[in-house]
């Protein structure tokens, strides 16, 4: 890779007439033509920008997770770590983004949503394919959400493929197997489109990785970064739930059931399950430890 920028030797030929190199590269004219409010509410632009920024960051995370998967297949753990660290940074932007619509009351939301429904029809964010692709890559495989994409055949096909392919966690378990860890064949050859079923065998692998503070440091670092990613995912869900409470109360939502009641149980959907469950045991003295025997007597 060439790290120098020798502008003198560059002969720019692709700058369109009427554009600067910056506007051409960043497509600023296109970007700023993509916000088309449907109401006369002064805050709708903030709502649209908030959602569009979220869309961009979900897609960014999708690309990063796919990169991390490829790097895992190449057994390149150092680069996997750097890629996952970028995901953690992107998640902070998604979290901070909520602040820009915290001003909304139910009056504000209803003024905007009623106009959106009158213009485009009643929508649900479950129709967002970037978020669902990210969730599938994080290993939460729920086929029932595909129903929302029937009117978008290309996106439906993309999501069906993401559902059927290994998640980031599946790729990590395959890597564990390649480096000699005891991953059951049934886990490696599972139907990736089915919901992941946690197992004691994988929990045991995490216990081994964390068997001491000074061993398996690279794998422990990956484990902690995955824990950061899972925690930030849950944090986003919590912020969303509170925004719903704040602007929507207990109104029935898209499915006719109370929105909060639909959302609250999804907070328990935490990626990389055994990385969490193993923590009940990590740090326990090994069975038969003479120190423990002394305390028991
Ligand atoms: C602040 C007002 C909001 C309310 C009242 C609200 C309400 C809801 C409700 C009730 C659901 C459950 C499905 C449904 O019934 O449609 C849902 C799902 C969802 N919403 Fe929102 N939402 C709000 C803002 C947002 C924003 C700003 C975004 C995007 C940046 C967003 C993204 C999502 C996503 C991705 C889901 C699917 C969650 C999952 O699968 O666990 N929501 N929302």
Boltz pocket constraint, residues with backbone or C-beta under 6 A from the ligand:
constraints:
  - pocket:
      binder: B
      contacts: [[A, 47], [A, 50], [A, 51], [A, 54], [A, 109], [A, 123], [A, 124], [A, 125], [A, 126], [A, 128], [A, 131], [A, 240], [A, 243], [A, 244], [A, 245], [A, 247], [A, 248], [A, 253], [A, 254], [A, 255], [A, 257], [A, 258], [A, 259], [A, 260], [A, 262], [A, 263], [A, 266]]
      max_distance: 6.0
